[in-house]
């Protein structure tokens, strides 16, 4: 605990809607013990299949089906980058 003006800092306890109470100091200690707060955030690794897709193929699927880019890339990756298979997979129920 840190001190200010010779007195210890009061412990903060939060009551949440789930019915539990959490102590601020205990939560911070738990996170620091695991190193969660000390680590730098990591970026998720890109799937190599997604990076190998042709931009023209992705754009074609986006224009034809009016879907988001991540969904179009996922559909292409699932079908091995083959546009015809991807188009058929998207229209087949």
ChimeraX attribute file (.defattr): number of C-alpha atoms within 10 A of each C-alpha:
attribute: neighborCount
match mode: 1-to-1
recipient: residues
	/A:1	8
	/A:2	8
	/A:3	9
	/A:4	8
	/A:5	6
	/A:6	7
	/A:7	8
	/A:8	10
	/A:9	11
	/A:10	10
	/A:11	11
	/A:12	10
	/A:13	12
	/A:14	11
	/A:15	10
	/A:16	9
	/A:17	7
	/A:18	6
	/A:19	7
	/A:20	8
	/A:21	11
	/A:22	13
	/A:23	12
	/A:24	13
	/A:25	13
	/A:26	13
	/A:27	11
	/A:28	12
	/A:29	12
	/A:30	13
	/A:31	12
	/A:32	13
	/A:33	11
	/A:34	10
	/A:35	11
	/A:36	12
	/A:37	13
	/A:38	10
	/A:39	9
	/A:40	8
	/A:41	8
	/A:42	6
	/A:43	6
	/A:44	6
	/A:45	6
	/A:46	8
	/A:47	10
	/A:48	9
	/A:49	14
	/A:50	17
	/A:51	11
	/A:52	11
	/A:53	18
	/A:54	14
	/A:55	10
	/A:56	10
	/A:57	17
	/A:58	21
	/A:59	14
	/A:60	14
	/A:61	22
	/A:62	17
	/A:63	12
	/A:64	9
	/A:65	12
	/A:66	11
	/A:67	11
	/A:68	12
	/A:69	14
	/A:70	12
	/A:71	13
	/A:72	23
	/A:73	24
	/A:74	18
	/A:75	22
	/A:76	26
	/A:77	20
	/A:78	15
	/A:79	16
	/A:80	15
	/A:81	20
	/A:82	15
	/A:83	20
	/A:84	12
	/A:85	14
	/A:86	22
	/A:87	18
	/A:88	11
	/A:89	14
	/A:90	14
	/A:91	8
	/A:92	7
	/A:93	5
